[in-house]
Amino acid sequence: MNLLTNKENAIAFYKMAYEGNPRAATEQYVGEQYIQHNPLVGDGIEPFIQYFERMQSEYPDKSIEFVRAVAEDDLVALHTHQTWPGNEEYVTMDFFRFDENSKIVEHWDTVQEIPDKVAHGNGMY
């Protein structure tokens, strides 16, 4: 298993889907199955495509920055900064499981809105 390839594929997949081309992202980076754990997105490839097509239609000006990527065994974790309309900012952490062909087959994530005030000076990243 090539950890660098998996990290690059996770970032490319997420960026392509997030920026409005989820069908091409799944065709290029997803394996035979796609198990989804995000409760807002249906399980499988087609529900993923529909969700991200809707997000692009409703929020075309959103943006994403990849802060870090960590790979171990068949997993890649991405830590991102998302900005949505109205300057809503979010920290996300996504985990992708890869098959033996470096194709994504499973996804988990968590999303946290960045608050105006924090109890420390460490920031969110």
Secondary structure, DSSP 8 states (H G I E B T S, - for coil): --HHHHHHHHHHHHHHHHTT-HHHHHHHHEEEEEEE--TTS-SSHHHHHHHHHHHHHH-TT-EEEEEEEEEETTEEEEEEEEEEGGGEEEEEEEEEEE-TTS-EEEEEEEEEE--S--SSSS---
